[in-house]
Amino acid sequence: MSSHRSKAGFSWLLKMAYRDGKASSRKLFLFIASIVLGIAAVVSIQSFSTNLKRNIALQSKSLMGADYIIDSDQLPTEKVFGIIDSLGGAEAREISFASMAAFPGKQGTKLMQVRGIEGGFPFYGEIETTPAQAGRNFKKSSVALVDATVMLQLGLEIGDSVKIGNARLKIGGALNNVPGSSSIFSSIAPPLLVPFSAIDESGLVQTGSRIDYKYYFTASEDLDMEKFDEELDPILDANEADLDTHLSTSRRLGRRYENFAKFLNLVAFIALLLGCVGIASAIHIYIKEKVASIAILKCLGASRKQSFQIFLIQVIIIGLIGSVIGTLLGLGLQEFFPYLLQDLLPVELDLQISPLVILTGIILGVSMSVLFALYPLLKTLDISPLQTLRMQQSAGSNKRYKFLVSLAVIIFIWIFAFWLLDNWLYAIWFVLGLAVTFTILSGFAALIMKLVKKYFPKNWGFPVRQSILNLYRPQNQTLILILAIGIGTFLISTLYFTRDLLLAQTTLESKQNTPNMILLDVQSEQKEQVKRVIDSSDLELLEDIPIVTMRVIELKGRSTNEIRNDTSSTINNWVLDHEFRTTYRDSLSETEEILEGYWKSKYTGEGAVPISISDNLAEDAEASIGDRMIFNVQGVQLETEVASIRSVDWSNMQINFSILFPTGVLEDAPQFRVMTTRVQDDNTSAKLQQQLVKKFPNVTIIDLRQVLKVVEEILGKISWLINFMAFFSILTGIIVLIGAVRTSKYQRIRESVLLRTLGAKNAQILKILGLEYLFLGILGSMSGILLSFISSYLIGYFLFDTTFIPSWIPFLVVFPAITALVVIIGLVNSYSVVKSPPLAVLRKELG
Amino acid sequence: MAKILRVENLSKTYENGSKKLVILDKINFDIEEGETFAIVGPSGSGKTTLLGLSAGLDRIDDGTVDLCGQNLSELDEDGRAELRNRHVGFVFQNFQLIPTLTALENVAVPLELRGDSSAENEATALLEKVGLQDRMHHYPTQLSGGEQQRVALARAFCNKPKILFADEPTGNLDEATGKNVVDLLLSLNKDLGTTLVIVTHDLELAKKTQRILKLRGGKVQKLQNQQ
């Protein structure tokens, strides 16, 4: 007999799923909403990052302006010039450096990235200017192109003058976009394009100045760029130059944005997971309501499998509909991202729809819906047809199935996280982090509920006591609600707290003697005059630091070339290529601490010079105490020995050094100076800058307060996007909340009808319900904020090594706002409970 | 006449903590094809449990039930479902219609489960027979109690069952509607030869059957012939 099963086929299952789903569409709407928001969040980020990556790759040549560049931060060596010649000679060249630009007649100065260009650059893309022809003619007309924002800020017009060093040029146009200018760096030092000849005229290219030399090339279509890069780059590296191809540049740029996209993807994924918690909870209640129908179906001859499949099909269809809507919504939402990120994007975005993203959205949505619904769906297997005769508890479902479903959920989350992060270990950490967050939140909620139950004053009024008791009613959704509210609040608060942490890293200390203006490239002979200008402005010269530039030529007895050619060497290349800016003094600063060895303040003239190196340099150079390092100090070889390794607080926005010399060695070496002072306001800063630029055009001035403003602006823009994603979590949380409130509505109706039959007034019922939601809101949002506070504190302590001072926004705004939202949603959904007379409610709702 | 239901030494116990609760204690009876049979007894006497076990709605722990020539102990849950679908009909006190299906869809379900392609036509004909031709696209909540029970009757007979189990079929109906439903049940029994097993408190209804089994405390108190 058992082999002779029902003949109803798949079409009947579909029909039943449709019939039942049609009549339950209002309940199913919430399921769809849960999945829609999560998928929209994931798809919008996925699609946007795919588009960004594609656009970067497509526009790689226009981003760079050429097929490849040879660049060096010093005048290229003969060998590098030889290589350039062997490649047919550069088709364009550029010298660039950061310098103060003065605008005579406008009383304005500005730190700008000066780019002197010669030749046909750019070969791809264009210099976008207003007027348009200025970008093509500026070299011929010997005029300067000034960044459009600076023109606006300083009220500059075409025809005004700009002065860099000794060169004075007319402004020929406003510069809107130029290949090779990083958008983030442009916020600090906006670009200023000048003809190549103006660089010589400026007189700013001096020994020790930070100058970048670039040689631009175009390549024939058949050049294998990857192979070319592989062959040429090591040779150039050995000669203190570098090769950047348009491919490597776009890859590097793509990676930078990819990391941010990965982070946003995880935030979106959490919104989706939250939606899945909602789905699991809703299906749980949905199946509970379907117990009688399933029992009848079984009584009429439906098998366990058939009754399970009917609801599984419903879930798949709901998941599919939700995923399709979510995918469409996500594709629409990505259109807003360029507006949110504005200048932070490196390329003009041409947004296209990627079939892979659509497929990902749909597969992800359906899989997550099914996986999270499976657990409650398993209950259909245990419903006995006997329940048509009498209500009875279902037997516990098969533990093996439950275990398998839980395992499948965890594996799926891990696989998706792995796909997003491209690192299996990070994916494990993500899953673990998620599990810990969920466990702590539910544990915390359970603990608070226990404490409330135990210690709540028994003599409080009936409505308060009743509302507390409601939280513990059988089949309550309290934990799910607290979890949903808690996760949403946790995300939003963490975003605020993390932003606080990041900003704390860059905030200038407000102490009187902490510098906030740095003067770079002060020549030794200008030292006294600069000091006098500072004094005359009633400001104090806080630091006067000598800087000597040098390169490593030998490390632990091996030449840098030898190390470069050694494929087994794990010494970081930057150590070998970097031009170090070092200083000498007889004491350590507040931001330094000796970790190993001894600090020697004065060189006695015997043996190698005892130097101190920072711990990060020691690690990258694989250097330890006693190791020898030979430096090339502008032509002179200097043998040194690592006498101490010290920690340096780089996060402190002050002048810090990797290599520190004792006094008595470098005093006579060619050097320039960095001076610092502290200005109180914008006005003083502007006046001082004008005076200094006028008298010392070679001096570069960095007002740290302005840099900080730029950092804040960038963080502001990024946090907009993060908030946007967190908004999805909250919105999903609200959907989960509405779902949970609606599914427990019948219980509330029964309770309130009973209370009203016993004489309770509407106001009392409303008070009970309102208080119940108030407790839920408080418990959920407080759990989320506290967990977020603790995790941010730990991140601050362990990762940033800083004391975390939280902003009050999560406590003063997020906490009451979310609590109020919970109460409003709860009461709006319960309004029908108190609106109708008890008998009408009983007839209508209880049938 | 062949036996359509044979119950031998049927017992059912439930565990309540450490205590064993005997619901049915060694019940024996059998029913012939086409017979009308009533099970009566006070609340808690085990009537509904006996009906559930006899109809294959629950697993048998002790004793034997042969239904339509099939030993129910030998069947798994799906096997029993299949047997019910082919040979058994049900009428319940609270009608047990699926609330998300219309009257027509409710009636068609057992036929659809068999893979019957004319399920809808047959269900329509049955609903016309019970006088609900104008209400077939209504959902259960849109029907009165009497109408719901008539839909349940149409559903019970749609697969032309050999045996129909009715659990307090008039329990939720007013007197006049209840009488109509009983008349309908008996006429269907007469016309189609369906065996009728009715569990009821209503002695008047029980008296309309051929035999009455009286239960008390889970044991057979009396098995009496009416005619």
Chai-1 contact restraints between the chains, C-beta under 6 A:
chainA,res_idxA,chainB,res_idxB,connection_type,confidence,min_distance_angstrom,max_distance_angstrom,comment,restraint_id
A,M1,B,L75,contact,1.0,0.0,6.0,A-B,restraint_1
A,M1,B,G79,contact,1.0,0.0,6.0,A-B,restraint_2
A,S2,B,D76,contact,1.0,0.0,6.0,A-B,restraint_3
A,S2,B,G79,contact,1.0,0.0,6.0,A-B,restraint_4
A,H4,B,E82,contact,1.0,0.0,6.0,A-B,restraint_5
A,S6,B,L113,contact,1.0,0.0,6.0,A-B,restraint_6
A,K7,B,R114,contact,1.0,0.0,6.0,A-B,restraint_7
A,K7,B,G115,contact,1.0,0.0,6.0,A-B,restraint_8
A,A8,B,E112,contact,1.0,0.0,6.0,A-B,restraint_9
A,A8,B,L113,contact,1.0,0.0,6.0,A-B,restraint_10
A,A8,B,G115,contact,1.0,0.0,6.0,A-B,restraint_11
A,W12,B,E112,contact,1.0,0.0,6.0,A-B,restraint_12
A,R19,B,L101,contact,1.0,0.0,6.0,A-B,restraint_13
A,R19,B,E105,contact,1.0,0.0,6.0,A-B,restraint_14
A,D20,B,T100,contact,1.0,0.0,6.0,A-B,restraint_15
A,A23,B,T100,contact,1.0,0.0,6.0,A-B,restraint_16
A,S24,B,T100,contact,1.0,0.0,6.0,A-B,restraint_17
A,S293,B,I98,contact,1.0,0.0,6.0,A-B,restraint_18
A,I296,B,Q96,contact,1.0,0.0,6.0,A-B,restraint_19
A,I296,B,I98,contact,1.0,0.0,6.0,A-B,restraint_20
A,K298,B,A81,contact,1.0,0.0,6.0,A-B,restraint_21
A,C299,B,F90,contact,1.0,0.0,6.0,A-B,restraint_22
A,L300,B,V109,contact,1.0,0.0,6.0,A-B,restraint_23
A,L300,B,P110,contact,1.0,0.0,6.0,A-B,restraint_24
A,G301,B,A81,contact,1.0,0.0,6.0,A-B,restraint_25
A,G301,B,R84,contact,1.0,0.0,6.0,A-B,restraint_26
A,G301,B,N85,contact,1.0,0.0,6.0,A-B,restraint_27
A,G301,B,L113,contact,1.0,0.0,6.0,A-B,restraint_28
A,A302,B,L113,contact,1.0,0.0,6.0,A-B,restraint_29
A,S303,B,D78,contact,1.0,0.0,6.0,A-B,restraint_30
A,S303,B,A81,contact,1.0,0.0,6.0,A-B,restraint_31
A,P385,B,L57,contact,1.0,0.0,6.0,A-B,restraint_32
A,L386,B,G52,contact,1.0,0.0,6.0,A-B,restraint_33
A,L386,B,L57,contact,1.0,0.0,6.0,A-B,restraint_34
A,L386,B,D58,contact,1.0,0.0,6.0,A-B,restraint_35
A,T388,B,F92,contact,1.0,0.0,6.0,A-B,restraint_36
A,T388,B,Q96,contact,1.0,0.0,6.0,A-B,restraint_37
A,L389,B,T48,contact,1.0,0.0,6.0,A-B,restraint_38
A,L389,B,G52,contact,1.0,0.0,6.0,A-B,restraint_39
A,L389,B,D167,contact,1.0,0.0,6.0,A-B,restraint_40
A,G847,B,T141,contact,1.0,0.0,6.0,A-B,restraint_41
